[in-house]
């Protein structure tokens, strides 16, 4: 303990007091670390909030159930309950239905309505009705007794501005119903699901409201304590073939699996900001170690051990990490408000519906971000600390000229860098580990490390190569700058490494986003073709589980002369834990107007087979996730039918919520069972007319006739919405990489300032032998210019390699898709000079520092 | 620049330099009057804190006086602009430092050539002069060496060559033997003497050492920022 306090005192005397003298550069480094830590923490907290919200909702809805009965893609017959109740091992069986509904008012927000039997469900789910003023009222019993009654959660009553006793006109596919609000839920248990926006009604009322007579979404089972595996097998035996018995966590796990891949990607991206900040810590600690060399020697000569010195500098790194992390708190507080909304919206759009109203601070996440921030700061300080501990005590006696100490050979570092880069490709070929592209991420890290290690050698070679040319063309300041940069060694190279990392991430993401967008755009215009799209009311949010009313279908036949009507049906299924869609459509007519975005298989061969119902085609995501490919057999229980079909080809599909399997709807109806229309798309037969006008006219006519039963989207609007969602999804990514660039610019500013301060004697000497202020300042700008140009060029090259990893490895292993590689030369061409200008502007503080110490100090006696 | 100068080449009247250190004012030099004729070899003596370095920095154009008049080689250093001072440092004075102050990334030839390059001269013009200086100073074998590869004496001789490359009229040396052994120190002093006698340069040496006593034509003592001894 005494040793600890002694060390603490030494640290305060030696390091903290020195830092106090140089608050500017310390503050710059702290800002860089704070930005990186804030980004990292905010991203993880935002995604975790969505994950928690989703998991909590799923768990609350699942309640105490041991198992859940479902029919893939369909509904479970309600009469199964009677048979289940007769089984000796079943303690409770509760039928449950759920749907999204909304009040019949334009612009109203949907909420979850659950239909259940309050008596049967009581043992399985916890919910409490708020105390009423009338002690004789038994609210839940009124739910059973009176039709069209509803209980709302507290937040919902506030949102809808209603109270018990009021009426609520709700709309759904087939009808509108005027519900009577008979109670309010206490904010606990089930009432907390879906962000607290939930309503309960009796199962009979629900069935009448939705038209699902005799059907339920699922039956939740609670088994008796003595139930055995044999009992479970027995229960499975008594179920129809099309009914599945699964633990209630299945839905939660599959949703979490998808969100986690997104979380990992975003975490890695946000970690990049912290990684760049690490270079700042290295720069500062290395400067402290180098510029105070004489003091270190004095410290050693007065009795400090080499390890004292080592731990002092390691403690400096730790201090910067801790202080930076603390400074990140207010930045994170601001950032998280923006990220929480953006991230939860992205997750809801791409994966599963989540509603996050408040952020809960996870102790684990806070601790994790602290450990990572401080950890990498200590890691950054390690090398300078090792160099510092080697300062011999005898240097205390030397009035030595501060010359260039022998450093690690740039050539050795370059060989190490080359080795790292060569490992990138083979490592990237390794498969994902537990569904995560870990080898891919290690490849990315090796790429950054490799290029950073190449930086000193590149600086040396390029400066050497161009120094004489520069002297002739640009004068002595440029020449001196090139010579200094050539010989400055790892210190300059570290900042160049930071810039390489930031520019590489920027370039790679510009390429990846452009490639992705172009591919999605092409897919949108080829596959999401259609002049008008129609679904049942609130069809999309309810996952097309409700049929388009027959009346609507009959009415649509009146338009057959002007439009081709293509019905479809989408089933949301699971392949193991992996969710996917099985889509039925009239492929024959679809391929007259649109096409699939083929990846594998010859479309000319496959097309006729597909139209003939001879097999299915699957999306790339489905194929990558399941391992099934052309020639394999697709098998699935879909409603009451077991489907077994060969896979004919693989297509690109960037639909959200997992992979897709396509099959011909008429052949499904003929071979398996008749299914209803979930959606319709229209194609005008006369393609020469003004299609926008025609779409508007048709849309208005349909609204006039049956607008209360359907939702419609113009094809143009839908395709635009897809691309808009894409752009919004990447808005978060863009913010993160801009922050990484800012940190890199801070790194350049710090390094240049440090280089100037360290060389004040040299710079004053230049002044003394006849250099003007302008010449010296020009030299500083040239030094910055070298660092920035080399950093940018190497960064762009690294960025191209990184983009390959992102497109073909990480995206593929994380999400299952790849896209057509394309480079937005315009954006890259425009942004590279902008980055250069920004980084050169970062040289201004250094230039101002040049004569902070007057030249006369050259003559100060030692 | 004509190296043969008659009359005062350095003229200072009531020359004062004050430094602000927090709330205190430190006197560098105080009311110094000085007349030095061209071609003299002046030895400036004084203990630490006497003001030698302050006076030298003013004469070299590295600093500006707080009060008083200072004219060096017909340049009124109170009234010159920054660009005129730059020209002054390039062409009129050559500085030699105690700790040599060679640029570590430049080799001997490049360090010597530096002031001439800063003055805008072409390398073809500079090289013969630099080689001549190297020969005179016995450094021909070292021309491609970096400072880290030189001995103390070699570094100081390189610094002397650098100070001479633009043919300045005045050489200012701040403790030129301070970091050298007695043998090398004597070599440097002999070189400075040769510069004065053979090349007729005005030389000013600020030093503790007694090595320069024999070669001095003028001796000036400084204490507490004031001249105590000046013939």
Interface residues (C-beta under 8 A of the other chain):
Chain A: X399 X401 X402 X403 X404 X471 X476 X479 X480 X483 X484 X486 X487 X488 X761 X762 X764 X765 X766 X767 X768 X769 X770 X771 X772 X773 X775 X854 X855 X856 X858 X859 X860 X861 X862
Chain B: X48 X53 X54 X56 X57 X60 X62 X63 X82 X83 X86 X89 X90 X91 X95 X97 X98 X99 X100 X101 X102 X103 X104 X105 X106 X110 X114 X115 X117 X118 X119 X123 X146 X147 X148 X155 X162 X163 X166 X174 X175 X179
